[in-house]
Amino acid sequence: MKTNHAWRLGSMADLQILPGPRHRPSFKRPRWIIILVSLVTIFLLCAYIFPPHTAACYLFSNRGCKALSDWLPPSPEREWTDEEVASHVVFKEILNAPSAKIVNPKIAFMFLSPGSLPFEKLWDRFFQGHESQFSVYVHASKERPVHVSRYFMNRDIRSDQVVWGKISMIDAERRLLANALQDPGNQHFVLLSDSCVPLHTFDYIYNYLVYSNISYVDCFKDPGPHGNGRYSEHMLPEVEMKDFRKGAQWFTVTRKHAMIVMADNLYYTKFRDYCKPGLDGKNCIADEHYIPTFFHLIDPGGISNWSVTHVDWSEKKWHPKSYRAQDITHELQQNITSIDLSTHVTSTDKPVQMVQECLWNGIKRPCYLFARKFYPETLNNLLQLFSNYSTI
């Protein structure tokens, strides 16, 4: 027998209320988040497209800007101009050409002087006995020099006026190189001033240079007012600020490097037109920037980044220390010739000192072969000192 079960309405406590269907309200993202994300995206795109030192760095400190530029992917390489393509083809051909086999390679000693050379007697003693291993060229910019050494007789080249800080200094250097390159025996080229003297014997200097695998060109980056502060944006696009370099003008270069300096017109023209005292309120010195920047752009691995000509800037003046007769001692010569570290100091508000080892074919060696600036009164003391030079 079936029992009929009837539903009974109990107390309200027994009543279970079932949940109704869920109605999800439409979610509206705050507009400020969308706007913020959009602005950040746009900013990062601008920072990538434009150089870090333009739009992006106006909003960041130097440290923040550098961190941003390091974080961002590298900017795409720009397309070279027609002039760059043509110039680099020539440079590459010269640098990659096989070197001529010279039985007796010579060093070209190129003297840049306003007139007579006060240390000809010293150089005469230096050259004696090595007549087949060197040649001499003299560029006298103000007056015809009077020579006292047979090695300097009839060695004057056609010269022109030279003004410190202007492109005429580079013109004189190129004029010396052009004359020295006419002799195929010249394989290394040394630029010297009238106040330069040798620190070693001829054999020591000859072996140091002729058997070296690089050119000795001073080159470093100075972000301060006396470095990048002299840069002009008129040099763009071929010369960018990041590639602008500084260094002493007294170089020694291989024959191939001398040839590419003579073959250059593109970069020379940039410095002729836009690196001069007073341009745009800046004091750009062509002989301190053209050669270092040129080699940094064309063959940075082929130069030493330091000069083999010593100069003492310890007095921290506009001009280096000049030596008097009483300064000429054996200790001075030993102190200079024992230096095996090259030091550069930036011109920033907080100067930064950069030190590198002087390497000769990968071996740490003393840095300097020559020194300047010596007054003419030091000649006799230098002659006496030179007679005691060591061949080591």
Disulfide bonds with the S-S distance in Angstrom:
Cys57-Cys65 1.73
Cys275-Cys284 1.91
Cys358-Cys367 1.84
